[in-house]
Amino acid sequence: MEADDSEALDILEAGGRRFGVHRAQVDDVPALVALLSDDPLGSAREAASLEPYLRAFSEIDEDPRHLLTVFRDEEGAVVGTMQLTLVPGLSRGGAMRLQIEAVRVAQAARGTGLGGAMIQWAHRYGRSRGARLAQLTSDASREDAHRFYERLGYTASHVGFKRDL
């Protein structure tokens, strides 16, 4: 792997390829925005200016309950991302939850098994920090994503609601 493995949190193998797991850096923000924009929903809702993303990155990076990840291929290109948040709660006997958000895999890495490896890595990360439950949301229109999460053992157990503020 050409990218610096010494800075990787972990190395994943999927589809005969190696991917480094890294904490996102501010220089990764343009690549992350490109991943978020690379689908019909994202292309309609993501902003052209990087400024709001840079502000959000700073807040995420400063909070120890958040981990914004990048997954790099053998050449060091960003080919995946997800944001992990540890959420303490009173329910379920005071269980810590692992919230998984903004899971994206670049077109060039789809079909390699990277997405499943990313989620399995997130589970290990959460368990190592005391999380007893992993939860995520997926837009109702993302039927392929729903099948993907169901294959990984997730169940559609709740109905979610959102409202612009």
DSSP file (Angstrom, degrees, kcal/mol; ACC not computed):
  #  RESIDUE AA STRUCTURE BP1 BP2  ACC     N-H-->O    O-->H-N    N-H-->O    O-->H-N    TCO  KAPPA ALPHA  PHI   PSI    X-CA   Y-CA   Z-CA
    1    1 A M              0   0    0      0, 0.0     4,-0.3     0, 0.0    74,-0.2   0.000 360.0 360.0 360.0 124.6    0.0    0.0    0.0
    2    2 A E        +     0   0    0     72,-3.4    73,-0.2     2,-0.1    72,-0.1   0.836 360.0  87.1 -70.6 -33.5    1.5    3.3   -1.1
    3    3 A A  S    S-     0   0    0     71,-0.7     2,-1.0    70,-0.3    73,-0.1  -0.278 102.9 -87.4 -64.6 157.0   -0.3    5.3    1.5
    4    4 A D    >   -     0   0    0      1,-0.2     3,-1.2     2,-0.1     4,-0.2  -0.539  41.8-173.4 -73.0 100.3    1.4    5.5    4.9
    5    5 A D  G >  S+     0   0    0     -2,-1.0     3,-1.4    -4,-0.3    -1,-0.2   0.749  77.1  73.1 -64.9 -24.4    0.2    2.4    6.8
    6    6 A S  G 3  S+     0   0    0      1,-0.3    -1,-0.3    -3,-0.1    -2,-0.1   0.772  98.3  47.5 -64.6 -23.7    1.9    3.6    9.9
    7    7 A E  G <  S+     0   0    0     -3,-1.2    16,-0.3     3,-0.0    -1,-0.3   0.483  90.0 109.8 -93.0  -3.6   -0.8    6.3   10.3
    8    8 A A    <   -     0   0    0     -3,-1.4    14,-0.2    -4,-0.2     3,-0.1  -0.463  62.7-147.9 -74.4 142.0   -3.6    3.8    9.7
    9    9 A L  S    S-     0   0    0     12,-3.5     2,-0.3     1,-0.3    13,-0.2   0.783  82.6 -21.6 -71.6 -29.2   -5.9    2.9   12.6
   10   10 A D  E     -A   21   0A   0     11,-1.0    11,-2.9     2,-0.0     2,-0.4  -0.963  61.1-120.7-168.2 166.9   -6.3   -0.5   10.9
   11   11 A I  E     -A   20   0A   0     -2,-0.3     2,-0.4     9,-0.2     9,-0.2  -0.996  25.3-161.4-122.8 127.1   -5.9   -2.3    7.6
   12   12 A L  E     -A   19   0A   0      7,-3.3     7,-2.9    -2,-0.4     2,-0.5  -0.837   5.7-150.6-106.4 145.8   -8.9   -4.0    6.0
   13   13 A E  E     +A   18   0A   0     -2,-0.4     2,-0.3     5,-0.2     5,-0.2  -0.974  27.1 156.6-115.5 130.0   -8.8   -6.7    3.3
   14   14 A A  E >   -A   17   0A   0      3,-2.3     3,-1.8    -2,-0.5    99,-0.2  -0.963  64.5  -2.2-153.0 131.3  -11.7   -6.9    0.9
   15   15 A G  T 3  S-     0   0    0     -2,-0.3     3,-0.1     1,-0.3    98,-0.1   0.820 128.2 -56.8  59.7  32.8  -12.0   -8.3   -2.6
   16   16 A G  T 3  S+     0   0    0      1,-0.3     2,-0.3    96,-0.1    -1,-0.3   0.599 118.6 107.0  75.1  10.3   -8.3   -9.1   -2.7
   17   17 A R  E <   -A   14   0A   0     -3,-1.8    -3,-2.3    95,-0.2     2,-0.4  -0.805  64.3-129.9-119.3 160.8   -7.4   -5.5   -1.9
   18   18 A R  E     -A   13   0A   0     -2,-0.3     2,-0.4    -5,-0.2    -5,-0.2  -0.917  20.1-172.1-112.6 138.0   -6.1   -3.6    1.1
   19   19 A F  E     -A   12   0A   0     -7,-2.9    -7,-3.3    -2,-0.4     2,-0.4  -0.996  16.2-138.1-131.4 129.2   -7.7   -0.5    2.5
   20   20 A G  E     -AB  11  72A   0     52,-2.2    52,-2.4    -2,-0.4     2,-0.6  -0.691  11.4-142.3 -86.3 138.4   -6.3    1.7    5.3
   21   21 A V  E     +AB  10  71A   0    -11,-2.9   -12,-3.5    -2,-0.4   -11,-1.0  -0.894  31.3 172.4 -99.0 123.8   -8.7    3.0    8.0
   22   22 A H  E     - B   0  70A   0     48,-2.8    48,-2.4    -2,-0.6     2,-0.4  -0.946  40.4-110.3-133.1 150.8   -7.7    6.5    9.0
   23   23 A R  E     - B   0  69A   0    -16,-0.3    46,-0.2    -2,-0.3    44,-0.0  -0.692  53.4-106.9 -71.6 130.1   -9.1    9.3   11.1
   24   24 A A        -     0   0    0     44,-3.5     2,-0.3    -2,-0.4    44,-0.2  -0.283  34.3-154.1 -62.3 145.1  -10.2   12.0    8.6
   25   25 A Q    >   -     0   0    0      1,-0.1     3,-2.3    -3,-0.0     4,-0.5  -0.783  31.7-104.1-114.6 161.8   -8.0   15.1    8.3
   26   26 A V  G >  S+     0   0    0      1,-0.3     3,-1.4    -2,-0.3    31,-0.1   0.837 120.7  61.7 -57.1 -33.4   -9.1   18.5    7.1
   27   27 A D  G 3  S+     0   0    0      1,-0.3     4,-0.3     2,-0.1    -1,-0.3   0.675  96.9  61.0 -67.2 -15.3   -7.3   17.9    3.8
   28   28 A D  G X> S+     0   0    0     -3,-2.3     4,-2.2     1,-0.2     3,-0.5   0.617  77.0  93.4 -83.2 -13.5   -9.8   15.0    3.2
   29   29 A V  H <> S+     0   0    0     -3,-1.4     4,-2.7    -4,-0.5     5,-0.2   0.870  81.5  51.7 -54.7 -45.6  -12.9   17.2    3.3
   30   30 A P  H 3> S+     0   0    0      0, 0.0     4,-2.0     0, 0.0    -1,-0.2   0.914 112.2  47.2 -58.6 -39.9  -13.1   17.8   -0.5
   31   31 A A  H <> S+     0   0    0     -3,-0.5     4,-1.9    -4,-0.3    -2,-0.2   0.876 111.9  50.8 -67.3 -36.5  -12.9   14.0   -1.1
   32   32 A L  H  X S+     0   0    0     -4,-2.2     4,-2.5     2,-0.2    -1,-0.2   0.913 109.3  49.7 -67.2 -42.4  -15.5   13.4    1.6
   33   33 A V  H  X S+     0   0    0     -4,-2.7     4,-1.8     1,-0.2    -1,-0.2   0.893 108.5  54.0 -62.9 -39.0  -17.9   15.9    0.1
   34   34 A A  H  X S+     0   0    0     -4,-2.0     4,-0.6    -5,-0.2    -1,-0.2   0.906 109.3  47.8 -61.9 -40.8  -17.4   14.3   -3.3
   35   35 A L  H >< S+     0   0    0     -4,-1.9     3,-0.9     1,-0.2    -2,-0.2   0.922 111.6  49.9 -64.6 -43.3  -18.4   10.9   -1.8
   36   36 A L  H 3< S+     0   0    0     -4,-2.5    -1,-0.2     1,-0.2    -2,-0.2   0.811 113.1  47.6 -64.3 -29.1  -21.5   12.5   -0.2
   37   37 A S  H 3< S+     0   0    0     -4,-1.8     2,-1.5    -5,-0.2    -1,-0.2   0.552  85.1  96.7 -87.2  -9.0  -22.4   14.1   -3.5
   38   38 A D  S << S+     0   0    0     -3,-0.9    -1,-0.2    -4,-0.6    -2,-0.1  -0.256  76.9  53.4 -87.6  51.0  -22.0   11.0   -5.6
   39   39 A D  S  > S-     0   0    0     -2,-1.5     4,-3.0    -3,-0.1     5,-0.3  -0.953  95.9 -93.0-164.8 167.6  -25.6    9.7   -5.7
   40   40 A P  H  > S+     0   0    0      0, 0.0     4,-0.8     0, 0.0    -1,-0.1   0.876 123.0  43.8 -57.9 -40.1  -29.0   11.1   -6.6
   41   41 A L  H >> S+     0   0    0      2,-0.2     4,-1.1     1,-0.2     3,-0.6   0.953 117.4  44.4 -69.4 -48.2  -29.9   12.3   -3.1
   42   42 A G  H 3> S+     0   0    0      1,-0.2     4,-2.4     2,-0.2     3,-0.4   0.870 107.0  58.3 -65.0 -38.1  -26.5   13.7   -2.3
   43   43 A S  H 3< S+     0   0    0     -4,-3.0    -1,-0.2     1,-0.2    -2,-0.2   0.792 110.6  45.0 -64.4 -25.1  -26.1   15.5   -5.6
   44   44 A A  H << S+     0   0    0     -4,-0.8    -1,-0.2    -3,-0.6    -2,-0.2   0.695 122.6  32.7 -89.5 -20.5  -29.4   17.4   -4.8
   45   45 A R  H  < S+     0   0    0     -4,-1.1     2,-0.2    -3,-0.4    -2,-0.2   0.632  90.8  95.7-116.1 -14.1  -28.6   18.3   -1.2
   46   46 A E  S  < S-     0   0    0     -4,-2.4     2,-0.1    -5,-0.2   -13,-0.0  -0.530  71.4-119.2 -82.0 148.5  -24.9   18.9   -0.8
   47   47 A A        -     0   0    0     -2,-0.2    -1,-0.1     2,-0.1    -2,-0.1  -0.441   3.2-136.7 -86.2 156.1  -23.5   22.4   -1.1
   48   48 A A  S    S+     0   0    0     -2,-0.1     2,-0.2     2,-0.0    -1,-0.1   0.836  85.1  77.1 -78.5 -35.2  -21.0   23.7   -3.6
   49   49 A S        -     0   0    0      1,-0.1     4,-0.4     4,-0.0    -2,-0.1  -0.558  68.3-151.3 -80.1 139.2  -19.0   25.7   -1.1
   50   50 A L  S >> S+     0   0    0     -2,-0.2     4,-2.4     1,-0.2     3,-0.5   0.654  77.6  91.2 -79.7 -15.6  -16.6   23.8    1.2
   51   51 A E  H 3> S+     0   0    0      1,-0.3     4,-2.1     2,-0.2     5,-0.2   0.880  85.4  46.0 -52.9 -49.2  -16.9   26.3    4.0
   52   52 A P  H 3> S+     0   0    0      0, 0.0     4,-2.2     0, 0.0    -1,-0.3   0.861 113.6  51.1 -65.0 -30.7  -19.9   24.7    5.9
   53   53 A Y  H <> S+     0   0    0     -3,-0.5     4,-2.8    -4,-0.4    -2,-0.2   0.874 108.2  51.3 -70.8 -37.3  -18.1   21.3    5.6
   54   54 A L  H  X S+     0   0    0     -4,-2.4     4,-2.0     2,-0.2    -1,-0.2   0.892 110.7  48.8 -67.0 -39.3  -14.9   22.7    7.0
   55   55 A R  H  X S+     0   0    0     -4,-2.1     4,-1.9    -5,-0.2    -2,-0.2   0.939 113.9  46.3 -63.1 -46.4  -16.8   24.2   10.0
   56   56 A A  H  X S+     0   0    0     -4,-2.2     4,-2.7     1,-0.2     5,-0.2   0.913 109.4  54.7 -63.4 -42.3  -18.6   20.8   10.6
   57   57 A F  H  X S+     0   0    0     -4,-2.8     4,-3.1     1,-0.2     5,-0.2   0.926 106.4  52.0 -56.2 -45.5  -15.3   18.9   10.3
   58   58 A S  H  X S+     0   0    0     -4,-2.0     4,-1.7     1,-0.2    -1,-0.2   0.912 111.2  46.5 -59.2 -44.8  -13.8   21.1   13.0
   59   59 A E  H  X S+     0   0    0     -4,-1.9     4,-0.7     2,-0.2    -1,-0.2   0.918 115.3  46.1 -64.3 -43.8  -16.7   20.4   15.4
   60   60 A I  H >< S+     0   0    0     -4,-2.7     3,-1.0     1,-0.2     6,-0.3   0.938 112.7  49.9 -63.2 -47.2  -16.6   16.7   14.7
   61   61 A D  H 3< S+     0   0    0     -4,-3.1    -1,-0.2     1,-0.3    -2,-0.2   0.793 108.8  52.4 -65.7 -29.6  -12.8   16.4   15.0
   62   62 A E  H 3< S+     0   0    0     -4,-1.7    -1,-0.3    -5,-0.2    -2,-0.2   0.637  93.9  81.3 -81.5 -14.4  -12.8   18.3   18.3
   63   63 A D    X<  -     0   0    0     -3,-1.0     3,-2.0    -4,-0.7    -1,-0.0  -0.830  67.8-153.5 -98.9 116.1  -15.4   16.0   20.0
   64   64 A P  T 3  S+     0   0    0      0, 0.0    -1,-0.1     0, 0.0    -4,-0.0   0.633  91.2  67.3 -66.6 -11.5  -13.9   12.8   21.3
   65   65 A R  T 3  S+     0   0    0     20,-0.1    21,-2.4    -5,-0.0     2,-0.4   0.582  95.5  71.0 -81.2  -7.8  -17.3   11.0   21.0
   66   66 A H  E <   - C   0  85A   0     -3,-2.0     2,-0.4    -6,-0.3    19,-0.2  -0.845  55.3-175.4-110.6 144.5  -17.0   11.3   17.2
   67   67 A L  E     - C   0  84A   0     17,-2.6    17,-2.9    -2,-0.4     2,-0.7  -0.922   6.9-165.7-135.1 112.9  -14.7    9.5   14.7
   68   68 A L  E     - C   0  83A   0     -2,-0.4   -44,-3.5    15,-0.2     2,-0.3  -0.882  21.8-161.5 -95.9 118.7  -14.9   10.6   11.1
   69   69 A T  E     -BC  23  82A   0     13,-2.7    13,-0.8    -2,-0.7     2,-0.4  -0.666  18.5-163.8-105.1 154.4  -13.1    7.9    9.1
   70   70 A V  E     -BC  22  81A   0    -48,-2.4   -48,-2.8    -2,-0.3     2,-0.5  -0.986  11.1-150.4-127.3 144.9  -11.6    7.7    5.6
   71   71 A F  E     -BC  21  80A   0      9,-2.4     8,-3.3    -2,-0.4     9,-1.0  -0.973  16.4-160.3-115.3 123.0  -10.8    4.5    3.9
   72   72 A R  E     -BC  20  78A   0    -52,-2.4   -52,-2.2    -2,-0.5     6,-0.2  -0.825   7.4-137.1-109.5 142.0   -7.9    4.7    1.5
   73   73 A D    >   -     0   0    0      4,-2.3     3,-1.8    -2,-0.4   -70,-0.3  -0.130  46.3 -77.7 -82.3-173.1   -7.0    2.3   -1.3
   74   74 A E  T 3  S+     0   0    0      1,-0.3   -72,-3.4   -56,-0.2   -71,-0.7   0.754 133.3  48.8 -60.5 -26.7   -3.5    1.0   -2.1
   75   75 A E  T 3  S-     0   0    0    -73,-0.2    -1,-0.3   -74,-0.2    -3,-0.0   0.464 120.9-105.7 -92.2  -2.4   -2.7    4.3   -3.9
   76   76 A G  S <  S+     0   0    0     -3,-1.8     2,-0.2     1,-0.3    -2,-0.1   0.471  70.5 145.8  92.6   2.0   -3.9    6.4   -1.0
   77   77 A A        -     0   0    0      1,-0.1    -4,-2.3    -5,-0.1     2,-0.6  -0.489  57.0-112.1 -73.7 142.2   -7.1    7.6   -2.6
   78   78 A V  E     +C   72   0A   0     -6,-0.2    -6,-0.2    -2,-0.2    -1,-0.1  -0.647  47.2 160.4 -73.9 118.1  -10.1    8.1   -0.4
   79   79 A V  E     +     0   0A   0     -8,-3.3    27,-2.8    -2,-0.6     2,-0.3   0.341  58.7  21.6-122.0   2.3  -12.6    5.4   -1.4
   80   80 A G  E     +CD  71 105A   0     -9,-1.0    -9,-2.4    25,-0.3     2,-0.3  -0.987  55.0 178.3-164.5 159.2  -14.9    5.2    1.7
   81   81 A T  E     +CD  70 104A   0     23,-2.1    23,-2.3    -2,-0.3     2,-0.3  -0.984   4.3 168.8-157.4 158.0  -16.1    7.1    4.7
   82   82 A M  E     -C   69   0A   0    -13,-0.8   -13,-2.7    -2,-0.3     2,-0.5  -0.909  26.9-130.4-165.2 153.2  -18.4    6.9    7.7
   83   83 A Q  E     -CD  68 101A   0     18,-2.8    18,-2.7    -2,-0.3     2,-0.4  -0.935  20.3-162.8-109.7 129.5  -19.0    8.9   10.8
   84   84 A L  E     -CD  67 100A   0    -17,-2.9   -17,-2.6    -2,-0.5     2,-0.4  -0.929   7.5-176.7-113.1 134.1  -19.1    7.0   14.1
   85   85 A T  E     -CD  66  99A   0     14,-2.2    14,-3.2    -2,-0.4     2,-0.6  -0.997  20.3-141.5-132.9 131.3  -20.6    8.6   17.3
   86   86 A L  E     - D   0  98A   0    -21,-2.4    12,-0.2    -2,-0.4    10,-0.0  -0.823  22.4-169.6 -91.2 123.6  -20.8    7.1   20.7
   87   87 A V  E     - D   0  97A   0     10,-2.9    10,-2.6    -2,-0.6     2,-0.1  -0.940   9.9-150.0-121.1 110.1  -24.1    8.0   22.3
   88   88 A P        +     0   0    0      0, 0.0     2,-0.3     0, 0.0     8,-0.2  -0.494  24.9 175.8 -73.9 149.8  -24.6    7.3   26.0
   89   89 A G        -     0   0    0      6,-0.5    -2,-0.0     5,-0.2     0, 0.0  -0.985  40.5-136.5-151.1 160.9  -28.2    6.6   27.0
   90   90 A L  S  > S+     0   0    0     -2,-0.3     4,-1.9     4,-0.2     3,-0.4   0.800  80.6  87.2 -85.7 -32.8  -30.4    5.7   30.0
   91   91 A S  H  > S+     0   0    0      1,-0.2     4,-1.6     2,-0.2     3,-0.2  -0.179  82.1  33.8 -68.9 164.3  -32.5    3.1   28.1
   92   92 A R  H  4 S-     0   0    0      1,-0.2    -1,-0.2     2,-0.2     4,-0.1   0.871 142.6 -53.7  57.5  39.8  -31.4   -0.5   27.7
   93   93 A G  H  4 S-     0   0    0     -3,-0.4    -1,-0.2     1,-0.2    -2,-0.2   0.846 106.7 -49.6  69.4  33.9  -29.9   -0.4   31.2
   94   94 A G  H  < S-     0   0    0     -4,-1.9    -1,-0.2    -3,-0.2    -5,-0.2   0.807  88.1-178.7  76.4  30.2  -27.7    2.7   30.5
   95   95 A A     <  -     0   0    0     -4,-1.6    -6,-0.5    -5,-0.1     2,-0.4  -0.366  26.1-130.9 -70.6 138.7  -26.4    1.2   27.2
   96   96 A M  E     - e   0 131A   0     34,-0.6    36,-2.8    -8,-0.2    37,-0.9  -0.711  26.9-151.7 -80.0 136.9  -23.8    3.1   25.1
   97   97 A R  E     -De  87 133A   0    -10,-2.6   -10,-2.9    -2,-0.4     2,-0.6  -0.859  10.4-140.9-112.2 147.7  -24.9    3.2   21.4
   98   98 A L  E     -De  86 134A   0     35,-3.2    37,-2.9    -2,-0.4     2,-0.5  -0.948  18.0-158.6-104.6 115.2  -22.8    3.4   18.4
   99   99 A Q  E     -De  85 135A   0    -14,-3.2   -14,-2.2    -2,-0.6     2,-0.5  -0.845   4.2-160.8 -94.3 125.3  -24.4    5.7   15.8
  100  100 A I  E     +De  84 136A   0     35,-2.6    37,-0.6    -2,-0.5     2,-0.3  -0.934  18.7 170.4-110.3 124.2  -23.2    5.0   12.3
  101  101 A E  E     +D   83   0A   0    -18,-2.7   -18,-2.8    -2,-0.5    37,-0.1  -0.897  47.3  15.2-132.3 158.2  -23.8    7.8    9.8
  102  102 A A  E     -     0   0A   0     -2,-0.3     2,-0.5   -20,-0.2    -1,-0.2   0.850  66.1-176.6  51.9  48.9  -22.9    8.9    6.2
  103  103 A V  E     +     0   0A   0    -21,-0.1     2,-0.4    -3,-0.1   -21,-0.2  -0.669  11.0 166.0 -77.8 123.0  -21.6    5.5    5.0
  104  104 A R  E     -D   81   0A   0    -23,-2.3   -23,-2.1    -2,-0.5     2,-0.4  -1.000  23.3-167.5-141.6 141.7  -20.3    5.9    1.5
  105  105 A V  E     -D   80   0A   0     -2,-0.4   -25,-0.3   -25,-0.2     5,-0.1  -0.999  31.0-116.1-126.9 130.6  -18.1    3.8   -0.8
  106  106 A A    >>  -     0   0    0    -27,-2.8     3,-2.0    -2,-0.4     4,-0.8  -0.277  26.7-113.0 -63.9 149.7  -16.6    5.3   -4.0
  107  107 A Q  G >4 S+     0   0    0      1,-0.3     3,-1.0     2,-0.2    -1,-0.1   0.862 116.0  60.3 -49.9 -41.2  -17.8    3.8   -7.3
  108  108 A A  G 34 S+     0   0    0      1,-0.2    -1,-0.3     3,-0.0   -29,-0.1   0.693 110.9  39.8 -65.1 -19.3  -14.3    2.4   -7.9
  109  109 A A  G X4>S+     0   0    0     -3,-2.0     3,-1.3   -30,-0.2     5,-0.6   0.414  86.2 116.9-110.9  -0.2  -14.4    0.3   -4.7
  110  110 A R  T <<5S+     0   0    0     -3,-1.0    -4,-0.0    -4,-0.8    -3,-0.0  -0.417  74.9  27.7 -69.1 144.6  -18.0   -0.9   -4.9
  111  111 A G  T 3 5S+     0   0    0     -2,-0.1    -1,-0.2     1,-0.0    -4,-0.0   0.442  93.7  99.0  85.6   0.1  -18.5   -4.6   -5.2
  112  112 A T  T < 5S-     0   0    0     -3,-1.3   -95,-0.2   -98,-0.1    -2,-0.1   0.616  99.0-109.3 -90.2 -13.7  -15.2   -5.4   -3.4
  113  113 A G  T  >5S+     0   0    0     -4,-0.2     4,-2.1   -99,-0.2     5,-0.2   0.441  83.0 126.7  94.2   2.3  -16.7   -6.1    0.0
  114  114 A L  H  >< +     0   0    0     -5,-0.6     4,-2.8     1,-0.2     5,-0.2   0.913  67.0  56.4 -60.5 -43.2  -15.3   -2.9    1.4
  115  115 A G  H  > S+     0   0    0      1,-0.2     4,-2.0    -6,-0.2    -1,-0.2   0.925 110.1  44.0 -56.5 -47.5  -18.7   -1.6    2.6
  116  116 A G  H  > S+     0   0    0      1,-0.2     4,-2.5     2,-0.2    -1,-0.2   0.895 113.2  51.6 -64.0 -40.2  -19.3   -4.8    4.7
  117  117 A A  H  X S+     0   0    0     -4,-2.1     4,-2.3     1,-0.2    -2,-0.2   0.878 108.1  53.1 -63.9 -37.6  -15.7   -4.6    6.0
  118  118 A M  H  X S+     0   0    0     -4,-2.8     4,-2.3     2,-0.2    -2,-0.2   0.929 110.5  46.0 -62.3 -45.8  -16.3   -1.0    7.0
  119  119 A I  H  X S+     0   0    0     -4,-2.0     4,-2.2     2,-0.2    -2,-0.2   0.909 112.0  50.7 -66.9 -41.2  -19.4   -1.8    9.0
  120  120 A Q  H  X S+     0   0    0     -4,-2.5     4,-2.0     1,-0.2    -1,-0.2   0.902 110.4  50.4 -61.9 -39.5  -17.7   -4.8   10.7
  121  121 A W  H  X S+     0   0    0     -4,-2.3     4,-2.6     1,-0.2    -2,-0.2   0.909 108.0  53.3 -63.6 -41.1  -14.8   -2.5   11.6
  122  122 A A  H  X S+     0   0    0     -4,-2.3     4,-2.8     1,-0.2    -2,-0.2   0.894 106.6  52.7 -60.3 -40.1  -17.3    0.0   13.1
  123  123 A H  H  X S+     0   0    0     -4,-2.2     4,-2.9     2,-0.2     5,-0.2   0.928 110.0  47.5 -61.6 -44.8  -18.8   -2.8   15.2
  124  124 A R  H  X S+     0   0    0     -4,-2.0     4,-2.4     2,-0.2    -2,-0.2   0.923 111.7  51.2 -61.8 -43.3  -15.3   -3.6   16.6
  125  125 A Y  H  X S+     0   0    0     -4,-2.6     4,-0.6     2,-0.2    -2,-0.2   0.943 113.0  45.2 -57.4 -50.2  -14.6    0.0   17.3
  126  126 A G  H ><>S+     0   0    0     -4,-2.8     5,-2.6     1,-0.2     3,-1.3   0.930 112.2  50.0 -62.1 -47.7  -17.9    0.4   19.1
  127  127 A R  H ><5S+     0   0    0     -4,-2.9     3,-1.8     1,-0.3    -1,-0.2   0.896 105.8  57.2 -58.8 -39.8  -17.6   -2.7   21.2
  128  128 A S  H 3<5S+     0   0    0     -4,-2.4    -1,-0.3     1,-0.3    -2,-0.2   0.662 109.4  46.9 -67.4 -13.8  -14.0   -1.7   22.2
  129  129 A R  T <<5S-     0   0    0     -3,-1.3    -1,-0.3    -4,-0.6    -2,-0.2   0.155 127.6 -94.5-112.8  16.0  -15.5    1.5   23.6
  130  130 A G  T < 5S+     0   0    0     -3,-1.8   -34,-0.6     1,-0.3    -3,-0.2   0.493  70.1 152.1  90.9   4.2  -18.4   -0.1   25.5
  131  131 A A  E   < -e   96   0A   0     -5,-2.6    -1,-0.3    -6,-0.2   -34,-0.2  -0.477  22.1-177.1 -70.6 138.1  -21.2    0.2   23.0
  132  132 A R  E     +     0   0A   0    -36,-2.8     2,-0.3     1,-0.2   -35,-0.2   0.436  68.3  39.5-110.5  -5.0  -23.8   -2.5   23.3
  133  133 A L  E     -e   97   0A   0    -37,-0.9   -35,-3.2    -7,-0.1     2,-0.4  -0.994  62.6-153.8-148.0 135.3  -25.9   -1.5   20.3
  134  134 A A  E     +e   98   0A   0     -2,-0.3     2,-0.3   -37,-0.2   -35,-0.2  -0.925  22.1 177.3-107.3 137.4  -25.2   -0.2   16.8
  135  135 A Q  E     +e   99   0A   0    -37,-2.9   -35,-2.6    -2,-0.4     2,-0.3  -0.980   6.6 165.5-139.1 151.9  -27.8    1.9   15.1
  136  136 A L  E     -e  100   0A   0     -2,-0.3     2,-0.3   -37,-0.2   -35,-0.1  -0.973  23.3-134.8-155.0 164.1  -28.0    3.8   11.8
  137  137 A T        -     0   0    0    -37,-0.6     2,-0.4    -2,-0.3    -2,-0.0  -0.913  13.9-168.7-122.2 155.1  -30.6    5.4    9.6
  138  138 A S        -     0   0    0     -2,-0.3    -2,-0.0   -37,-0.1   -37,-0.0  -0.991  35.5 -99.4-143.1 133.4  -31.0    5.1    5.8
  139  139 A D    >   -     0   0    0     -2,-0.4     3,-2.1     1,-0.2     7,-0.1  -0.205  34.4-120.2 -52.3 140.2  -33.1    7.2    3.6
  140  140 A A  T 3  S+     0   0    0      1,-0.3    -1,-0.2     6,-0.0     6,-0.1   0.750 111.4  57.6 -56.9 -26.1  -36.4    5.4    2.8
  141  141 A S  T 3  S+     0   0    0      1,-0.2     2,-1.7     2,-0.1    -1,-0.3   0.569  81.0  90.9 -83.6  -8.0  -35.6    5.6   -0.9
  142  142 A R    <>  +     0   0    0     -3,-2.1     4,-2.0     1,-0.2    -1,-0.2  -0.491  44.8 159.0 -88.7  68.9  -32.2    3.7   -0.6
  143  143 A E  H  > S+     0   0    0     -2,-1.7     4,-2.1     1,-0.2    -1,-0.2   0.860  71.4  54.3 -63.4 -37.6  -33.6    0.2   -1.1
  144  144 A D  H  > S+     0   0    0     -3,-0.2     4,-2.1     1,-0.2    -1,-0.2   0.913 108.8  49.9 -61.8 -41.4  -30.2   -1.3   -2.1
  145  145 A A  H  > S+     0   0    0      1,-0.2     4,-2.6     2,-0.2    -2,-0.2   0.881 107.1  54.8 -64.2 -37.9  -28.7    0.1    1.1
  146  146 A H  H  X S+     0   0    0     -4,-2.0     4,-2.4     2,-0.2    -1,-0.2   0.924 108.7  47.6 -62.1 -44.2  -31.5   -1.4    3.1
  147  147 A R  H  X S+     0   0    0     -4,-2.1     4,-2.2     2,-0.2    -1,-0.2   0.907 110.7  53.2 -62.4 -40.8  -30.8   -4.9    1.6
  148  148 A F  H  X S+     0   0    0     -4,-2.1     4,-1.0     2,-0.2    -2,-0.2   0.940 111.3  44.4 -58.2 -50.3  -27.1   -4.3    2.4
  149  149 A Y  H  <>S+     0   0    0     -4,-2.6     5,-2.4     1,-0.2     3,-0.4   0.873 110.8  54.4 -66.7 -36.8  -27.7   -3.5    6.1
  150  150 A E  H ><5S+     0   0    0     -4,-2.4     3,-1.7     1,-0.2    -1,-0.2   0.896 104.0  55.2 -63.3 -38.9  -30.2   -6.4    6.4
  151  151 A R  H 3<5S+     0   0    0     -4,-2.2    -1,-0.2     1,-0.3    -2,-0.2   0.795 105.1  54.7 -62.1 -26.6  -27.5   -8.8    5.1
  152  152 A L  T 3<5S-     0   0    0     -4,-1.0    -1,-0.3    -3,-0.4    -2,-0.2   0.358 129.7 -96.2 -88.8   5.2  -25.3   -7.5    7.9
  153  153 A G  T < 5S+     0   0    0     -3,-1.7    -3,-0.2     1,-0.3     2,-0.2   0.504  77.4 139.7  97.6   5.1  -27.9   -8.4   10.5
  154  154 A Y      < -     0   0    0     -5,-2.4     2,-0.4    -6,-0.1    -1,-0.3  -0.544  35.3-154.9 -80.1 147.9  -29.7   -5.0   10.9
  155  155 A T        -     0   0    0     -2,-0.2     2,-1.8     0, 0.0     3,-0.2  -0.949  24.5-120.3-122.0 146.4  -33.4   -4.9   11.3
  156  156 A A        +     0   0    0     -2,-0.4    -2,-0.0     1,-0.2   -10,-0.0  -0.619  53.8 153.0 -81.2  83.1  -35.8   -2.1   10.4
  157  157 A S        +     0   0    0     -2,-1.8     2,-0.3     2,-0.0    -1,-0.2   0.600  51.4  39.4 -95.0 -13.9  -37.1   -1.9   14.0
  158  158 A H        -     0   0    0     -3,-0.2     2,-0.5     2,-0.0     0, 0.0  -0.898  69.3-126.9-134.8 160.4  -38.1    1.8   14.2
  159  159 A V        -     0   0    0     -2,-0.3     2,-0.3     2,-0.0    -2,-0.0  -0.953  32.9-149.6-105.5 126.4  -39.8    4.5   12.1
  160  160 A G        -     0   0    0     -2,-0.5     2,-0.4     2,-0.0   -23,-0.0  -0.653   9.5-162.0 -99.3 154.2  -37.7    7.6   11.9
  161  161 A F        -     0   0    0     -2,-0.3     2,-0.3     2,-0.0    -2,-0.0  -0.980   5.7-174.3-132.2 144.6  -38.9   11.2   11.6
  162  162 A K        -     0   0    0     -2,-0.4     2,-0.3     2,-0.0    -2,-0.0  -0.967   2.6-175.9-135.8 154.4  -37.0   14.3   10.5
  163  163 A R        -     0   0    0     -2,-0.3     2,-0.1     0, 0.0    -2,-0.0  -0.968  27.8-120.0-150.0 133.0  -37.9   17.9   10.4
  164  164 A D              0   0    0     -2,-0.3    -2,-0.0     1,-0.1     0, 0.0  -0.469 360.0 360.0 -67.4 142.7  -36.0   20.9    9.1
  165  165 A L              0   0    0     -2,-0.1    -1,-0.1     0, 0.0     0, 0.0   0.359 360.0 360.0-113.1 360.0  -35.3   23.5   11.7
